[in-house]
Amino acid sequence: MPDSGPPLHAAPLHLGLSVPGQPEFLGVVRLAVAGLCHRLNVPLDRGEDLKMAVDEACSHCIQTLPGLERIALRFEIGRDGLGVRIVPQPAGGPLLPPDGPPPLGLVLMEALVDVVECLENPVGLRLTVTLPSAP
């Protein structure tokens, strides 16, 4: 595997990825998250946690939203954190039920990453992990 290279912590950076809203494309999402975590020197266990949480968020979108065409992901790299916005397109309704217990996938996401936010505009989820300090 190639070296991870110099850290990307120098300034905020935004990367985007859009995949069809089908389970067959989740491997592409997992590969993108793994590659970015490697490039940012995220510890292996934290990178695996983020990869699993993003996979779960995308799977939840696919299962919850009929008529889902695409899933847009926006990676937000800052000095101390890596955020991933997962935005279903078109949204087609709420991702989380307003009443009752949270879905099991959301509980899993909250256990895996530092912050899970439900976005209202555009509808989606934002997952954040804290990055190790830059050298």
N, C-alpha and C positions, 0 to 999 in steps of 0.2 A: 504494500500500500504506500502511495506517495506521502512525503512529509506533509504535515499540516500547514507549513508556511508561517509567515509572520501573522501576528494576531490582527483581527479586524476591529479592535476596540477603539481605534483612533477617533472615529466619529460615528454618529448615527448612520445606519445603512438600512435600506429597505430593498427586499427582493420579493418577487412575486412568482406564483405558479398557479396555473389553472388547469384542472383535469375534468374529464367528463364525470358526471355524478353516477358512476357505476363501480361496483366493488372490484372489478377487474383492474382498476387503475390505482387502487390503494397501495400497491407495491411501488409505484412511481413516487407517491407521497412519502412512504417510509424511506425510500432510498434518498430522496432530497433532504429529509430531516437528518438522516444519518450522516450524509456528506457534509452538510452545513455544521453539524455538531462537531464532526472531526476537524473541520477547518477552523473552528473557533476554540479548539482544545477543550471542549466540554468533557468532563470526566465520563468515562464509558457508561457507568451506571446511570448517571443523570441523562445522558443522551438516549439511552434505551428507554428510560421513563418518559421522556418527551416524545419519542417516536411512538410509544404505545398510546400515550394520551392523545396525540394528534390523530393516530389511526382510529381510536375510539370515537373521537369527535366527528371525523369524516364518516365513519360507519353509522353513527347516530343520525347524521344528516340524511344519509341514503335511506335508512330505515324509516325515518319519521316523516320525510317530506315527499309526498307523491308528486310526480312531475318535475323532479329535480333534474336540471340539465347539466350544471357544472358546479364544481366546488372551487372557489378562489381561495388561495392561501397567500397571506402576506407575512413575510418574515421580517421582524423589526429588531435589528441588532443595535444595542446600545452599549454604553461603557460597562454596565453591570448586569445586563439581562438580555435574554433572547425571548421575544414575544412572537407568537404565531397566531394570526387571525384566521379563522376558518369561516368563510362566508358562502352560504349556499346561494345558488342563482338559478331560477328565481327563488326567493325565500319561501313562498307558498304557505306561510303560517308560522306559528311559534315553534321553536325548537324544544321548549320545556313546558310541561303542563303547568297552568297557573295554580292549580290545587293539587293536593296529594303529595306523596313522597317524591323526592327527586328520582329520576331514572338511575338505574344501577351504573350505567356508563358515566354519568356525571360524578357519582361518588368515586368511581375508579379514577377519573381524571383528577379530582381534587386530592386523591391520595398520591398521585404520581408527580404533580408539578406544584410549584410554589403558589401560583395564583390562577384561578379560573374565573373569567368574567363572562357574563351573558351580555351580548351586544343587542341593542334595540334598533339602531340605525347605522349601517345596515344590520339586519338580523344575522346573528352568528355567535361565535364563541371566540374568546381570546385566552390563550394559555401562555403562561410566562414561567421561565426558569431563571434563576440567578446564575450568572456566569462566574467562573473563578476570576480573581483579580488579575488584571493585566500586569505583566512583569515590568 
